[in-house]
Amino acid sequence: MPAAQVWHDRRRHTVRVAGAEISGINTIRVTDITRLLAGFLAGISGVVFAINVATFTPVLGSQFLFLIFAAVILGGIGKPYGAILGALIIGISTEVAGIYIDTAYAYAIAFLLMIVILYVRPQGLFATQGKA
């Protein structure tokens, strides 16, 4: 199965599962390939991250978990573009804060920014109308 065909079938499967099944797409196979690809990319990114740090521990990425949480909440839950914008805002704010204050407080600046934006707009930056 060529990669372009898998991508095309995945897009059909995303839009409507029943329509994809009627048109002859094996939705179970497409789902399995998608999960395999996602797991492979996540594994590769974890290996690359582990190679670039000095020490390797089981809790290696836990320090970033809070920043990821802040980015998702900031952008709006359930909105991928909001999470991307939230990650950019959090990332830039922590790096700029690291220039002017001690880097130990950079995460505190990110959470302070998240609290301020959520006070102004509780649904996040990209929430849909009518959902909080």
C-alpha angles and dihedrals in degrees: 000000000000119000093242091054091050090051092048092048091047091054091051090047091052094052098048127349095197092050091049091051092049091051090055102260114145097231094187091056092046091050091048092050090048093051091046091051093047091050092047093051092046090050093048092049090050092051092048091048092048091050092053097053125077099232130032117216134159091249094050098131100035093098089063095048093082092050091050090050090051092049093051094046091046094051096044128269113272096017115109094193089049090053090051092050091044090052091051092050093046093045095048092044093052093048094047090045089053089061096055104031137027112295090234088071096048093095090050089056090052092053092044089054090049091051093049094049092045089050090054097038112016095185092059130246100296105028118142121250113275097019122101 
